[in-house]
Every structure is written in C-alpha cells, then in structure tokens.
Amino acid sequence: GGELMEAEDIIQRVVRNKEFYTTGGLTATGGEPLVQIDFLTELFTLAKQNGIHTNLDTSGITFTPANKEKFDKLMEVTDLVMLDIKHMDPEEHIKLTGQKSDNIFAFANYLKEINKPVWIRHVVVPGITYKEEELKALGRFLKTLPNLKKLEVLPYHSMGKVKYDNLGMDYKLKDVPQLTKAEAAKAEEIIKKEMNA
C-alpha cells in the first residue's frame, strides 16, 4: 500500500492545508525514515523554506561516523528528533530487536554534541525492560543529555501482533502481557528519580 510521492508534492499538500494547522509541523516516521535520508533531507529542506517545523521520529539505527556528513545536512533542517531507545543492555537489545545498539547510542551522543533538541521515547515491556536496573540505567544515560527536552515512557501493548499475523510473520512478543498505566507510571518514576539523583 501507500502512495509514491515526490518531496515537492508532499510539501505542496502541507502548504495547501496549512491554515488548518494551529500547532505542530511535519513529522517523518516509519518504519525507519533514515533509510531514505537523501529524500528526507530534501523534504525537510523544502519544509523549512515554507516555515514548517520538522520532526524526525527514529531509532537512529542507520547512524555511523562514516555517514556523519549526510546527518549534518539533515540536522541543519531538523527542528526536533524523537529518538526511540528500546534497551540499555547491548546483549538484551540484540535479543529484543536482532540489531546492535551501538549506532543508536552513537546517534544520541551526536545529537548531544550538536545540541539538537531531543525527545526520548521508551516502550516498557513486562519481563524485558520493566526491570528496575534497566530503568535506572536509562535514567543514568538520560542524565548525560543536556539537549533532552522530554521523556515519553510508553506502556507495551500487543497491537503490533495483528500486523505480524497479517504478514504471516512470527511475533516475538506474542506471549508478553500488556503493561498497565500504573506500571508505566512507576517505570517513569524510577527513570526520573535516577535522572535527578
């Protein structure tokens, strides 16, 4: 599904409807929008030329020092980054996602170096990231980010299972219970207490 569009087409559509927007701007999300970094840079450049706020919602997984130049160009036209941190422990991150976390933390540190405003999003998963030491480790890391503008602690839910079922794929978290709002609030409290310690 979806509709193939040029960057200019997207911006024209946003500008045409701009009077209906009172807040916000343009958010690139996914999947992973950084897979199309050249297109994204073109899109955000056009957005900024039209006075539109730009927000990148990403895991940062594609960042490496080798492609820093492309990221520098993108960050020049990016107002805010929403960075998803899935797990603090490198080995557990691989178990959860199948990917190393090195690039993600390198990207977080890069954002700190260039002082780019960042929101950190963290999904708390029962039995995986809903553990006191994991939450404290996240809090200690976030404490090192002076560019952190907001923390979003999100409770794990099983809505993704339907997508996997429709694609005929195995859903690794199919037997994991959903996190309650009270548990999510407790997780956020642990993270913030560690950030302020």
Secondary structure, 3 states (H helix, E strand, C coil): CCCCCCHHHHHHHHHHCHHHCCCCCEEECCCCHHHHHHHHHHHHHHHHHCCCCEEEEECCCCCCHHHHHHHHHHHHCCCEEEEECCCCCHHHHHHHHCCCCHHHHHHHHHHHHCCCCEEEEEEECCCCCCCHHHHHHHHHHHCCCCCEEEEEEEECCCCHHHHHHHHCCCCCCCCCCCCCHHHHHHHHHHHHHHHCC
